[in-house]
Amino acid sequence: ICTSNSALQPKGTRHTKPQLSLRHSQAAGIMAKGYRSPAAQLSAMKRNWPAFEGSKRANGLLIWTGMLQPKAQSYVVRILWHPKVMALPYAFVLEPKLKPRKGGTFEEIPHLIFDGDEPEFSALCLFDPDGNEWSPSDLIAETTLPWVSEWLVYYELWHLFGEWLGPGIGFESIADMRLAEVRKLRSEAE
């Protein structure tokens, strides 16, 4: 499961100024292994996803915002990546905001990097945290954005059927993880 990283999404930032979670020394190691330059990332995104607006901030943060319509619903999504300090790009659904199933809670939404303060602004969990599924040598246009589109298809199906039909590692949601913890504690108490 992807868990909350409050350093990544501080309250009130609304995904525009993340406090980046990777220490500088770790980032230097990533850079030494090779990566696609910001110019290459921006160019590939412009070529492959022309409806997405991309920019590079003065501090090096790369931002893309655009619309996807993987199936029934259109979504405005944002991708953030700072190649010198973030191990992975992060993706957020801006519009319509994420929402739980009818009668459910945000904690039940599968595969989120859950933001407990503002759950509707949680990042999408697109990568196995231990699986090395993405590296800075990958193009975001060829990996992350297609994975966002796929995640949104499964999100729509989850709303219809109540089950995450896509791939995943570990617990599907914070609620599932908490239920497993409670069951374990109960069995230990018996």
Disulfide bonds with the S-S distance in Angstrom:
Cys2-Cys125 1.63
